[in-house]
Amino acid sequence: MMMKLTLSKVTGSARLGVITALAQSGGEKTLEVPGCLLYTRTGSPPHLTHDTLQNIAGVPPVTHLTLSTLAEHQEVLEEYKEGIGKFAGLSDTLLYCSINDPVTPNPPGYNTNKTVSVWGSGGRLELTPQRFVSLQGALRVDWIQCLCDGEAAADGCSRKRAKKSVDRSLSFLDECLKLMSENEALKQKVVIGAIEGGDLQEERLRSARETAKRPVGGFLLDGFQGGSGDPENKLNLIAAITAELPEDKPRFIHGIGRPDEVMDCIERGVDLFDSTFPYEVTERGCALSFTHQYQPDPETAGEPQRPVLDKKELINGEQTEDESEDAEDDRSSITAYEICLKEKRFREDFRPLLQGCACYCCRHHSRAYVHHLLISKELLAGILLMIHNFQQYFNFFRSVREAISDGKFQDLKEMIRKQAS
């Protein structure tokens, strides 16, 4: 079974389309691209229950699980016999399982020609293709990122290491595909092949061409997360890779979530992203505060449907003299797309987190209240911020799709870029 990507418009390399035939069970679910997946930790959306998740509009129909957090629970799932979807209450969504959690990547130096190491709460686990396939049999997800050697990052590695990452990953892919084809429960699953090769274009292109020859349903551009390395070189590499891949299969990327970086990747042919960025913003005690309304509708000018950004709220560390009330708070990771609600200036700010936002938090609570919750270290702070940040992020991708459809992609990209400067 292969999922089907149908493109309706391509602007440069930015692709607008819809993925159908998402799972072997059939059904009517579709996933629009460009888009993102619903990020979870050990099968649950961070800070949220499945009930509170219902307060968020436009939740993606595909949920992102991570093998590193689930591998140690294999025996429990094998005994349960009905898969992680039912076990974690995720039976109404499609499931995609990546090897690593983009928020906490594995330490390098532990992969071999025969095993890939992942780290769970109990320490390191070595996965052979055989163990990987048996683990997938217990999980019963719909889309499976194949076992790969993802240690050769795009911000630099030796030529020898880059070549080894490609050779190992192709070998793992071939072995896993063979084992899955012999397993009745797994033979119809969608396999996502990883494109490896570090920062060497020739190895990346070899990986792309060879992976595309295998019966995979999509491609993961691996190793691009992390802030080091030349951003322009990474983008050129992404553009070269996507140019080699077939048009009718989706391209995934992990660990890239900042709005301006997302726009750069979409412009170079990437289709699907994780939604770890809203979680990271929440963990910083921050709220997404950027606008993605590229074209105001005069008919609805009096009733804003999208967030309206107060220019004074663009935070980059120099634009406010107010210090956070948490002395240990690290401001270096705060982006220009968010406001830090731990700051003293929000103590008596009774506006919603973002003017014009229709999320549950902004409809019912103020910045001052969320500030109080954060300073008091109340768990409700994370819940309210997660609802807001997920809602804003999912709305952002909707705006990207609308911009491509309307021929306004560059206008939106410029608007997003200006908010970072």
Secondary structure, DSSP 4 states (H G I P E B T S, - for coil): ---EEEEEEEETTEEEEEEE--STT--S--EEESEE-EE-BTTB-TT--HHHHTTSTT--SEEEEEHHHHGGGHHHHHHH-SHHHHHTT-TTSEEEEESS-TTSPPPSS---SS-EEEEETTEEEEE-HHHHHHHHHHH--SEEEPP----S-TT---HHHHHHHHHHHHHHHHHHHHHHHT-TTTTTSEEEEEE--TT-HHHHHHHHHHHHTS--SEEEE-S--SS-S-HHHHHHHHHHHHHHS-TTS-EEE-S--SHHHHHHHHHTT--EE--HHHHHHHHTTEEE------S--GGGTTS-SS----GGG--SSSS--PPBS-TT--GGG--TTEEETTBGGGTT--S-SSTT--SHHHHH--HHHHHHHHHTT-HHHHHHHHHHHHHHHHHHHHHHHHHHHTT-HHHHHHHHHHTT-
